[in-house]
Structures are given as structure tokens and as C-alpha cells.
Amino acid sequence: MVEVTQLARPPVAPDKTFGLEAISMTKRFGDFAALDDVSIRVAPGTIHALLGENGAGKSTLVKCIMGYYAPTGGQVIVGTAERTIDNPRDAHALGLGMVYQHFTLVPAMTVTENLVLARDTLPPVFDWAKERAALNEFLDRMPFRVPLDAKVSAISAGERQKCEILKQLYLQRKFLILDEPTSVLTPQEADEVLGMLRGMVVAGELTILMITHKFREVLAFADEVSILRRGRLAGKGRVKELTPDAMARAMIGAEELAQAPARAGAFGAARLDIQGLTALDDAGQVAVNNVTLAVRAGEIVGIAGVSGNGQRQLVEVLAGQRDSEAGAVAIAGQAYRARREEMRLRKFSLLPEEPLRNACVARMSVAENLVFRKFDEAPFAGAGFWLNRGQFRDEATRKIARYGIKTRSADTKIGELSGGNVQRAVLARELSEGVEVLIAADPCFGLDFAAVAQIRAEIMDARNKGAAVLLVSSDLDEILELADRIVVMFHGALVYEAPAAQADLTAIGRHMAGH
Amino acid sequence: MTFAVTSKAIGGRLIGDRFASTAEVVVIPVIAVIAALIAFGGFVGLFGVNPVELYTDMYMGAFGTFFSWQNTLTRAAPLILTALCTALPAQLGMVVIGGEGALVMGGLCATAAGLALLGAPPVVVQLAMAVAGMAAGGFWIAFAGALRHYRGVNETISTLLLNYIAIAILNHLVEGAMRDPASLNKPSTHSIGDQNMIGLIPGLGVHWGILFGVVAALIAYILVFHTVFGFSARIAGGNLRAARVVGLPVGKLILTMCFLGGCSAGLAGMVEIAAVQERANANLAAGYGYTGILVAFLARQNPLACIPVAILLGGIGASGGLLQRRLDLPDASVLVLQGIIFIAVLASDTLYGRFKIFQSKAV
């Protein structure tokens, strides 16, 4: 048994880069085809982009290639020979490596330790002097360096991503699969990392298959592109011959998207007023540092920043999930402490990130989740205490129809709905009555195009009706599209502010990185 | 053929969401109890006892005769009430195991109230005892709730430790300040007086406590599932972050729910004194509080389901004597069975969502 497995692997890792071809890949989960007869061909010495919405099958495809999933059908050709890849170890032996969207480094260890520990086989006792010498010699051949003796927890996100890539190169991988490699980087860091990889590809040392949803990166760095939609190949071609519009159409298909209303109306008086707000994170460190910000009626203020710079804690304070250490929040001139009566009186609404975790009770029904804001007032509560279940159901029926929430029935547990439909339900609950203050935190994260378009249209609509909107997003494109005014948050403080019309992408990026 | 198609449709699609989840919470605990009974059958088999004979005897001892029904229901009464002490805070996601302590404090304070009012009309005495018992139990558990909300102390640990403290206070008082000098072998308080006992339900031979239990469970059920308060609590219990986002007063909910749970266990203590013991002594800490935890978990924390489950557990307790007499098993054998049931029920928690028949298809 052992011999057979070993014979199936090449004796040594390849020393040259190579292409890869997936033919008729199909992966079914029960009745559902996550991947349906998809073929892609990655030529050696190129960067190939894999575009698609969430749930289009991009991750499934690369997981089938890497051996995490056993495909229902299809073949993988590595270089010139067909290979059976039963598990990631087989893929590694063939010289295939993968860099994940989220870091797989141990934060408490140094870069050296992380790089060495990634090897498949480790000696019982380490000769660290020798390891370090070998690593230095390796780094001399690389286009970028990382601080070998620093702890991973002490280096920036950009450096961590470089470590992840160096780790793959150190392990002699000649074909890299990158899963949204720039999602945690500033635009400058993304350009730097991708630029260096581009250099190695052009030099013929590497071939890359990159999952992304950023057209900018596809246009700037990729040679060819394959586009997936609902598990099928929806388009492919050379990047030079394609326009962003054509790629977007292939990604979305003929689906009807909600049209965002045009920006309308003038700004009113300051409605949401944050004064010197300071808050700690769970570890007791200062996460929000003396933030002062006013949002006017009819205005969307977008807070940009690399995630982890205090945006989450800021939203949690405003949402009532976290106590502040200092400072004050006022709405329409009145002190606001996130109490239920204040929220009702001030028409305060919230679209949080991860709505299932932050705004819903997974094991309660859609109908119940839809009335969280008003179950204690008429007509839902008779005499102030008795629940009128009939009213719950009527309300749910109305909202499910109006917001197009796809659910089997109003009694279905909300935890069984897809992410987009959970967010639609929260949208229905939070935005269907008049809104005067809206906090939206990464409201579109992980959702499909149709849901994203609908949510952005609703936010714009709320703004046009005079709501003060605070939009916190790690997606810079979302902020650029929606915001009237952009501020950048770094290390808990607001470090940059500009009207959206005059926003300078370079300046925003520099401030996101803390320069 | 038609039948086959229909039954498949019922298994897969046509079951309504609510019906499917109700069926799941009934079927899985039943499976767990059956598994526990099989395991216990094996256990007694080791001692050379025929399991079939054992369960026949247990059934006779619990539900076989009028007398055994009386015994069972008498035991079920405090179990329903102490179960609510776990089931009510459980709506908020708390695991309170302080029923024993609340029962003891309730019984002790009820006795004190009864003794203080000795000579007043029985109705007044009984009412005062009930109020004192409920208040004592309520504040006892609310204290644990306050520790949790204001100081972040785990409520399971604090209520466990409060049990020991309550029992120690009981022993301290019945052997000291409240001791009736005439009680020699078993230190006890003075009697609350025969005229102040709450007596039996006519024709049933079971004391009124069972009615208290059933009414309390009904009220608790209505409170949890049909009122604004219960709905708020279920939101907070289901997802604290969501409760905060919609501005619910989480601290108030925790304290109130803990107080109500404690009230219920405190009432159980009052009933034990005023319907069974007549005076407070070490018998008060007979383990009803602990068995109540088992009842609540077996009932999936549903107040209404606590009633039948308490009767079942009461019956198992009632059959202990018969097992001892007929099969020569130690009286504590039924505690082994209770323990096995508890483990089986806790372990069965991992089965939820695993049976396809109960799952409605995701959209």
C-alpha cells in the first residue's frame, strides 16, 4: 500500500514551473452541484485569475485540485501528465501550493519558526543556526524579504501575506493557488505583493492561479481569466481582450439587479454626534482611541480601514454591544446610550457584519426575528405583555414578499437561510420603518451580487430620505461607491478625512497603512 | 405504492417546520431514556437480576397501584418546582443548578415565618410561609444572577457552591438557634403545627403541592412563550449580541428570570415543610433540587414538559423501595439509573440536527 502511494508521486519536487489543467471538474454535494463540468487551463509562467461571485464554485474548484475534496468527476493534468490527487500532501509533492485568504501562521512564533515548521518532515531536534543560515540563503534569492526574527504578531498584514507566499516558495512549490490574497491588504501592499509575484512569473519561476473578485487586480496583473457562475464556467479569455463590463456580465449573468437610486437631497444638521469616544477590545487594549465624528442628516460617512483597526469595537459601542471607556454619543442633540427606548425614539437602525451572529437568533423563526424591534408594542403586544402571534405572521408575510426573502415559510428557523437572505431579513427589520440614523458595518460581506445590489440600494435610499448613515467597511470600493465623505481609521483613531468627490486613493491607502 | 410515496413525502418534505422540530425534541430524549434503561438493565444483570423482572417491578412501584401513584405524585411535586429553577434561567442560556440550595433556603425561611406566626389563622400562616419561601429562594438564585451579570461569575459554579452554603446554614440553624430541644436523634426545628399543614387533595391522597407544581409550570410556560418578557428572554438566551443590538435590558432579564426560578424552588421547600415534614431538618436537603436539574434537561428546558418528566422521575424514585424489598437491590440503585439517564440525555444533545427526517431542506 505504502509503495503504491509513493510510486504515484514524483521522486523529487519539480525544479521548474509547470502548467495545470482541470478537465470537466464536477463536484456534487447531495443533489447540489457546486461545480458542474468546469474546465480551465493555466499555461506555465502565467497568472491566471479565477473570477466569480460568492458561491460560484471558485473555492470548490481549487479545493478539488488541491485534494481537499474528492471531485465527483473530472481530471487534473499537472504539467504534462494526468495525476490523481487524493489529499493535499499529494498536491504538495507535485509542487502545488496554496495560500489561503486567512493567515495560517502562528502569531506567537517568529517568522523563522513558522517557515521551518511548515515543512512536511521535521527533525527531532532543530539546529536553529543551520536553519537560519539556510533561510537567509533562500531569502537572498527572493525578490522580497521578511524580518526573520520578528514574531508574526508584531509584523503587518502585508508582511504576513509575504510570509505566507515565502513559505510556499521555501517549500519548493512551483505552482501557487492564491485565495483572495489581497483581501486583508491595503491597495499599496496588494500592488507590492502582486507586483513581486508578477516578476517571478515573468522570470519563469512560478505559475499562479489566483481567486479574486477585484477587477483592478485582474486587469493589472493577470494574463488570463476564467469566470465561474453558479458552478459553471461562464467565460474565459485573455485579460487584454476583455473589458471589466464584459467580465462583470459573465459573473452576474442575466440576473436582474436592484438599481441604486441616484444621490439626492442636501445635507441637514449633524444628527449622529460622536465625541471623544474611547473603547477597549476584548483583551483590554485600547481599540477605539478618542474618536470624534459627526454625521449629518442625508449624508453617508464611510469609515475605511484595514480590518482590525478598531472599526468593529466602534460599531459595537454604537450598537450597544460594548461599553465605552470615555466620550459620548448623541443623536439629534440628545445623549444616546443604546437603550431600547432611545433606539425607538431616535429611529436608530443597524446593519451589522455577520448578521446571524450579531442581529439574529438562529434557532428562532424568520417571523420572530423580523419583529425583534417592535414585538413589545402594539399591535404585536396586546395590553403591553401578551404576544399576538397572528400579527407576527402577518408582518412576516408582508416583509418576506416586499424584500424578496427566500424562505420556505415564516416559521423556518432563520439559521437555515442563506447569508444573503438572513441579511435581507435584517434589512427588512431595520429599514422598513423610517430611519434617522443607520449604522452599517460590512453589510455586504460574503453576499452575492443580487443581495449586495439590493442592500446598497436600500442604504442609498435611506440616505436620500434624510437618514444619517455611518458606513464601516473593509471594502474600499463599497465606500467609494456609497459614501459622501470618507474617513480612514488606523489603530483606533481617525487619521484622514475627505469628501468622496475629492478622495485620493493613494492618500487613503497611505493612511490605511498608517503613513 | 401510493402509501410508499406518501410516507416518503411525509418523511422528507411535507412535515411542517414546527412539527418537525417538535417531533425532534420529543423523540431524541425518549431514545436517550430508552438507551439509559438498556444500560441500567445490563448493570443490574451483573448482580444477577433479570432486567425484565426489574422493570416490571419498577413499573408496579411507580405506577402500578393507587398507592404507588400517590407516592410518585408526592415526589413529583417538588421536582416540577425545582426543575423550573433550572428551566427558567435556561431560557437566557444560563445553566443554574442551585435548585437544592433555593429549596433549602425556601423551606428554612418558610419554617421561620410559620413559627413566627404560630397562633395566627392557618390561611395567614400558610400564605406567609409561601411568600417567605418564594422570596428566600428567589433572592438566593437572583444573587447568583447578579454575580453573573455584574461580576462575570459563572452561574453554574456559583449556584453549585450556594447549594453547599444553604445546606450549611440549614444545619447550623437546626442544630443551634432554631433547634427544638425535644428533637434528640435528629436535630429539628419546632413543628409548625398540625393545623398549619396544607393537607391532601380530597380523594387523591396526594398533597396540594402537586397542584402548585402544575400551576407554576403552566404559568412559566405562558410567561416564556406568550409574553413580551419571555420573548425578550428567549432573544437574549438565543444570542446575547442580538439582544444588545435591539436594546433589550439584559441585566434586568437575568435578575428577574433567576428570581422567578428561585421562587419556584423556594416554593418547593415550603411545600416540603408544610405538606410533608412539618419541621425543618436535614431531610429538607433530600436531593429534589438535584433531580430537578435532570428533569429540566430531560424536558429540554420546556416548563410544560417538566410536568410529565417530573412524574416519570418521581416514579423512578418511588420504585426504589420496592426494588429493595423484592429484588434485594440497594435503595441507591435508582440513583444509578437517574445518573445514567442524565448522562444519556446530555450526550443525546449531539444528536440534534443529525436525523434527516427532522430536517427541513435548507433554502
Chai-1 contact restraints between the chains, C-beta under 6 A:
chainA,res_idxA,chainB,res_idxB,connection_type,confidence,min_distance_angstrom,max_distance_angstrom,comment,restraint_id
A,A319,B,V245,contact,1.0,0.0,6.0,A-B,restraint_1
A,G320,B,R244,contact,1.0,0.0,6.0,A-B,restraint_2
A,G320,B,G247,contact,1.0,0.0,6.0,A-B,restraint_3
A,Q321,B,R241,contact,1.0,0.0,6.0,A-B,restraint_4
A,Q321,B,R244,contact,1.0,0.0,6.0,A-B,restraint_5
A,R339,B,G247,contact,1.0,0.0,6.0,A-B,restraint_6
A,R340,B,G247,contact,1.0,0.0,6.0,A-B,restraint_7
A,M343,B,G247,contact,1.0,0.0,6.0,A-B,restraint_8
A,L350,B,V245,contact,1.0,0.0,6.0,A-B,restraint_9
A,N358,B,R241,contact,1.0,0.0,6.0,A-B,restraint_10
A,A359,B,A242,contact,1.0,0.0,6.0,A-B,restraint_11
A,A359,B,V245,contact,1.0,0.0,6.0,A-B,restraint_12
A,C360,B,A242,contact,1.0,0.0,6.0,A-B,restraint_13
A,V361,B,I235,contact,1.0,0.0,6.0,A-B,restraint_14
A,V361,B,G238,contact,1.0,0.0,6.0,A-B,restraint_15
A,V361,B,N239,contact,1.0,0.0,6.0,A-B,restraint_16
A,V361,B,A242,contact,1.0,0.0,6.0,A-B,restraint_17
A,R363,B,G238,contact,1.0,0.0,6.0,A-B,restraint_18
A,M364,B,G238,contact,1.0,0.0,6.0,A-B,restraint_19
A,F372,B,V246,contact,1.0,0.0,6.0,A-B,restraint_20
A,R373,B,V246,contact,1.0,0.0,6.0,A-B,restraint_21
A,F375,B,F231,contact,1.0,0.0,6.0,A-B,restraint_22
A,D376,B,V228,contact,1.0,0.0,6.0,A-B,restraint_23
A,A381,B,V228,contact,1.0,0.0,6.0,A-B,restraint_24
A,F385,B,T227,contact,1.0,0.0,6.0,A-B,restraint_25
A,F385,B,V228,contact,1.0,0.0,6.0,A-B,restraint_26
A,L387,B,H226,contact,1.0,0.0,6.0,A-B,restraint_27
A,L387,B,F231,contact,1.0,0.0,6.0,A-B,restraint_28
A,K406,B,V363,contact,1.0,0.0,6.0,A-B,restraint_29
A,T407,B,V363,contact,1.0,0.0,6.0,A-B,restraint_30
A,R408,B,V363,contact,1.0,0.0,6.0,A-B,restraint_31
A,D411,B,D17,contact,1.0,0.0,6.0,A-B,restraint_32
A,D411,B,R18,contact,1.0,0.0,6.0,A-B,restraint_33
A,T412,B,D17,contact,1.0,0.0,6.0,A-B,restraint_34
A,E416,B,A362,contact,1.0,0.0,6.0,A-B,restraint_35
A,L417,B,V363,contact,1.0,0.0,6.0,A-B,restraint_36
